[in-house]
Amino acid sequence: MTPLRLGYLYGFGAYLLWGFIPIYLKLLRPAGPMEILAHRIIWSVVFVALLLAALRNVGFLRSLARRPRTLAGIVVAAALIAVNWGTYIYGVNSARVVETALGYFINPLVSVLLGVLVLRERLRPAQWVALGVGAAAVAVLTVDYGRLPYLALILAASFAGYGLAKKRLGLPAAEGLFVESAVLALPALAYLGWLASRGGSTFGEVSAGHTALLVAAGAVTAVPLLLFAGAANRLPLTALGMLQYVAPVLQLGCGVLIFHEPMPPARLAGFTLVWLALVIFSLDALRTGRRTRAAARRRPLNHRTAARPAGISGRRS
């Protein structure tokens, strides 16, 4: 199998697992969102630690200890992903899967906005149009919900911020996930201890199957991230960008078709505007990607032509 096909396989696998995660989270009830989040953190640490031990790749911890700025960046990334996970779990378990799917639809637009505000990037006209249509979509959905779709906005902002932090840190997927989860492990353990002392813990109290599902949260968290890392290393950025819409489409399908959440006409209009913004954004990204590749192919030819001594042509006389 070629690296490109393997990359598509990894990418599709990652987004497929993320797309059906609402079904998994529903199975964890009657555990509350904070308990699920705490278990997700703890068992992620255990799962990734075992993986790194099997790969004999634990030396990176010593090098991180000598890089305080990197450790500070990891703390920021850990806080952002904790907010993202906690918000998503709350949204799924409060019957708002459709709104959580909206968050991941608008995430690319928020990432572009962060690029402007934080990295001082300059947008192309099509990107400004996409942002404008996206803002109109949020306005329509605000009217429909009678409030800002704040769960979607928190999810989009926290994951876009997490992506920015990860980009600056440049850590491999497994090592990064381990350290981020380890940073959160102590507060998670403290919360679970407090919950157990109050008799509110469901771990080991509901059924063996429920306990096993809570433990499996570590693998459910880590495996898609590792697959995504494998895809990112093999696919062009434009291809990876197209694949990212698989997950929210599946999540939206779960919300409407499986959990029977409402989709009134006004809400559908808002989602349609979001999809229009994503079409504009994606077409612009594809067109820019083609131009960049074409320029890269021409550059070596131009370089060779410029390097040829004066008075020598490319044809034989």
N, C-alpha and C positions, 0 to 999 in steps of 0.2 A: 504494500500500500504506500502511495506517495505521501510525503509530508503534508501536502496541501489537503489531500483527502482525509488524512488522519486529523488535521486541524479542524476541518469541518465536522468530523465525527465527534471530536472532543467538545467543540463549541455547541453543537446541537444537543449533545448529552447534558452539558451544563445547564443550558437554558430550558431544556425539557424538565429536568429535575426541579429547577426554580419555578417553572410554570405550574407544577402540580403540588408545590409545597403547601398551599392552603388546605388541601385534603389531609395532609399529614398533621398539620397544626390542629385541625378540628378533632382529630383522633386523640389529642392530648388532654382534652377536657375530661374531668372537671378541674384540672390544674389551671391556675390563673396565669395571666400574661407574664407577671414578674417571676413566678416560679418556673415557667417554661424558659424564659430568658436565662435565668440563673443556671438551669440544667444544661441549656444549650452551650453556655460558656464553659462550664466545668467539664463536660464530656468532650467538647472540642479540644480542650487542653490535653485530655487523656489520649484521645484518638490520634492527634497530630504528634504528641510526644512518642507514642508507640511507633508511628510511621517514621519519624526522624531517627529513632533508635534502630529500627530495622535497616534504615539506609546509612546508619553510622554517620549522621550529619548533625552533630551537636556542638562542634567547635565554634560555630558562628556566635554562640552566646558569649564566649569570652571576648570576641572582637566587638560585639555590641556594647559590652560593659565599658569599653574605652571610648565610646562615642556618645556623649551626653546629649548632643543636639538631635541625633537620630533617635535616642530613647524618648526625648520630649516629643518628637514627631509621632512616634508609635503610640504614646499616651493620647495624643490628639486623635489619631486614627481610631484607636480603641474606643474612645468616647463617642465618636461619630457613628461607628458601626453598632455600638450598643444602643444608641438612640434609634437607629434604623431598624434593628432587629426588634427592639421592644415595641416601637410604633407599629411595625408590621404585624406582630403577634396580636397586639391589642386590636388592630383593625380586623383581622381575620376572625378573632373570637368574639367580636361585637357585631358580626354580620355586615361588615363593610368591605368585603373583598373587592367589589367593583371600584371603590374609592382608592384602595391600595394599588390596584392595577393601574389606575390613572396616574399615580405617583411615578411608576416606572415608565409609563409612556412619556411623561413630560421631563423625565430625568435628563435625556440628551440636551434638551433646550436649556435646562438649568445649568448643565455643565458648560455650555457655550457662554451663558451669562456670567458664570464664575470666571471664565477665561478673560472676559472683558474687565470685570471688576477687580480681580486679584492679579492676573498675569498681564494686564494691560494689552491684551490681544486686540487686533483690529478686525472687525467683522466684514465679511463680504455682503453686498446688498441682499442677496437671497437669504442669508442668515438673519439679517434684520427683519425681513418679511416673515420668516418662520417664527421669530420671537414675538412679533406683533400679533400674528394669528394665534399663537399659543396664549398670549395675554388675553385676547378676546375669548378664547375657550374657557379660561379660568373665570372670566366675568360672567359668561353664560352659565357655567356650572355653579357659581356663587348664587345667582338668582334661583336656579333650580333647587339647590340644597337649602336655600334660605340662610346660608352662612358660607364663609370661605371653606373650600375643601381642604381643611388644614392638615388632615392625615396625609393626603397626597402630596401637599407642599412640603411637609416635614420629611417624608420619605425621599422625595426628589432632592431636596436640599442636603439632607444628611448623606445620601449615597453619592451625590456629586462632590460634596466636600471630602468624603472618604476616598473617592477616586483621585482627587487632587492631591490629598496627603500621601496616598500610595505611590502616585507618580513621582512625587518629590523624594520619597524614601528609597524607592527602587529596590525593595527587598523581594526575594523569591516568595512564591505563594505560600508554601508550607511553613517556612521559617517565619514569615510575616504573620500568618494566622496564629501560629503558636505563641509568639510574643504578645500579640494583641490580646489573645484570650487569656494569657497568663497575667497580664496587667489587670484584667477584669475579674480574675478568679477569686481573689481575696474578698472583694465586696460581694461576689456571688455566693461564696461559702458562708459569709456572715449573714446574708439574707436568708439562706436556706436554714441555717442554724436557728435564727430568730423565728422563722416560720414554724419549724418543728417544735420549738419550745412552747409555742402558742397552740399547738395541735392543729395547725392549718395546712401542714404538708400532705400532699397526696402521694408522695414517693413511697412505694411499698405498702400503701394503704388501700388502693383501689383494686388492683388485680396484678398478676404477674405480667400480663400483656401490656398494661399501662406502664408499669415500671420499665419494661424492656424498651418501649417506645421512647420514654424519657432518656434512657441511656443512649439509644440510637440517634438522639439529636446531635451528638458530636459528629457522627459520620454523615448525617444528612446536611450538616453545615459545611463540613470540610470537603467532601467529595466533589460537589459542583465547583467550588473554588479552585480545586486542583485541576479539574477538567478545563475550566476556563483559562487557567495559566498555560496549560498545554496548547489550547487553541490560540491564545495570544502570541505564543512563540512561533506559530506556523502560518498564521493567516494574515493577509493585508488588513490594515485598520478598517478600510471600507467594508470588507467582508464581515469582519467582526461586528461592525456597527449595524449591518443589516440583520445579523443573527439576534441581536439584543432585543428585537421586538417579539421574538418567539415567546419569551416568558410572560410579558404582560398580556399578550393575546390569549394564552392558555389560562392565565389567572382570571381574566375577564370572563372567559368561557366557564370557568369553575363557578364564579360568582353568579352569573345569570342562569346557566343551564343546570348546574348541580345544586347550588344553594338557593336558587330561585329569588335572588335579590332583584328589586325593581329596576327597570330601565325605561323611565317615561320619555316621551318625545324630546323634552327640553334637555334632558341628560344625554340622550343620544346625539342631539345637535352639538352639545359641548364636546363630546368625544369625537364627533366627526371633524370639528375644527382642529382638535389635537392631531388627528390623523392627517389632516391636510397640512398642518405645520410640519409634521414628520416627513411627509412626502417631499415638500419643498426642501427641507433640510437634507434629506437623503440624496435627492437628485443633485443638489449642489455639491455634496460630498463626493458623489461618484464622478461628476464632471471635473471637479478639482483634482481628484485622484488620477483620472486619465491624463489630464494635462501635465501633472507632475511626473508621471511615468514617461510620457512622451518627451518631456524636456530632459529627463535623465538619460533616455536613449540617445538623444541628439548630442548631448554634452561631450561624450568621448570622441565622436566624429569631428565636432568643431574643434576640440582640443588638438586632435591629430593634424587637422588642416592648418591650424594656427602654428603648429610646431614645425611644419614643413619648410625647409629653407627657401628663401626668395628665389624666383626664377625657375623653380622646378614645378611642373604641373603634374596632375595625376594621370596624364595620358602619355603614351609613348609617341615620339615624333617619327 
